[in-house]
Amino acid sequence: MVCQDCEKKLSTLIVPDKWKEGAKNVDSGSKGRALNKNMLIGGKKNLVRVQVGQKCKICKCAIHQQNAHYCQACAYKKGICPMCGKKVLDTKFYRQSMA
């Protein structure tokens, strides 16, 4: 859960287009995706790269969200935004485990 300021910074998910005429993932015609193409040779430009080396400032585990400084578990336990560290949730009366 990120704060309202950081919602604009969130990346979009890569999902296929809905089927309709002229969609990029339609198999018909020259508009469609390439069939029988070796993706190991020519398909590397469209791969999403996971940033290696981003670690949580609190527990030092790997972070899977771009531009985040805290993992989702630590951010929830502390009640902070994982991207900027602002307090977004009051956890005073929450019964959370220490693990």
matplotlib code that plots the C-alpha trace (Angstrom):
import matplotlib.pyplot as plt

x = [0.0, 1.7, 0.8, -1.2, 2.0, 3.7, 0.7, 1.8, 5.2, 3.9, 4.6, 1.9, 1.5, 2.3, -0.8, -2.0, -4.5, -8.1, -8.9, -10.2, -9.4, -5.9, -4.7, -1.0, -1.4, -3.7, -2.3, -3.8, -2.0, 1.1, -0.1, 0.0, 2.8, 5.6, 5.2, 8.0, 10.5, 13.5, 13.1, 16.6, 18.0, 15.7, 13.4, 15.6, 14.5, 11.0, 12.0, 11.4, 14.6, 14.4, 16.6, 19.2, 20.6, 17.6, 17.3, 15.0, 16.5, 15.1, 15.4, 17.8, 15.6, 15.1, 12.6, 10.4, 8.8, 10.6, 11.6, 10.8, 13.1, 11.2, 9.7, 6.0, 6.1, 8.2, 6.2, 3.0, 4.4, 5.7, 2.6, 4.8, 4.8, 7.3, 8.5, 9.0, 8.7, 5.8, 3.5, 0.2, -1.3, -1.7, -0.5, -0.8, -3.7, -2.7, -1.6, 1.3, 3.9, 7.6, 8.6]
y = [0.0, 3.2, 6.8, 9.0, 10.8, 7.6, 6.1, 8.1, 6.4, 2.9, 1.0, -0.6, -4.4, -6.0, -7.8, -8.8, -6.6, -7.5, -9.2, -6.7, -5.9, -4.4, -5.6, -6.3, -9.9, -11.0, -13.8, -12.7, -10.7, -8.6, -6.8, -9.9, -11.3, -13.2, -16.9, -19.5, -16.8, -17.7, -15.5, -16.3, -14.5, -11.5, -11.2, -9.7, -6.1, -6.7, -8.6, -6.9, -6.7, -7.3, -4.8, -6.8, -5.4, -3.6, -4.6, -3.6, -1.0, -2.8, -6.6, -6.6, -9.0, -8.5, -6.0, -6.8, -3.4, -0.8, 2.4, 1.0, 1.2, -1.2, -4.7, -5.0, -7.0, -4.4, -1.5, -3.0, -3.8, -0.2, 1.4, 3.2, 3.7, 1.3, 3.9, 7.0, 5.9, 8.3, 7.1, 6.0, 3.6, 3.7, 0.3, 1.2, -1.2, -3.9, -7.3, -8.2, -10.9, -10.0, -12.4]
z = [0.0, -1.2, -0.3, -2.7, -3.8, -4.8, -6.7, -9.8, -9.7, -9.9, -13.1, -15.1, -15.5, -18.8, -19.9, -23.3, -25.1, -25.2, -28.5, -31.1, -34.6, -34.8, -31.4, -31.1, -30.0, -32.8, -34.9, -38.2, -40.9, -40.6, -37.6, -35.4, -33.4, -35.1, -35.2, -35.2, -34.1, -32.0, -28.9, -27.7, -30.7, -31.4, -28.4, -25.7, -26.3, -24.9, -21.7, -18.4, -16.4, -12.6, -10.8, -8.9, -5.7, -4.3, -0.6, 2.1, 4.5, 7.5, 7.0, 4.0, 1.9, -1.9, -3.1, -6.1, -6.5, -8.5, -6.8, -3.3, -0.3, 2.0, 1.4, 1.6, 4.9, 6.7, 5.3, 6.5, 10.0, 10.4, 8.7, 6.1, 2.4, 0.8, -1.7, 0.4, 4.0, 5.0, 7.7, 6.0, 8.6, 12.4, 13.7, 17.4, 18.1, 15.7, 17.1, 14.9, 15.5, 15.7, 13.0]

ax = plt.figure().add_subplot(projection="3d")
ax.plot(x, y, z, "-o")
ax.set_aspect("equal")
plt.show()
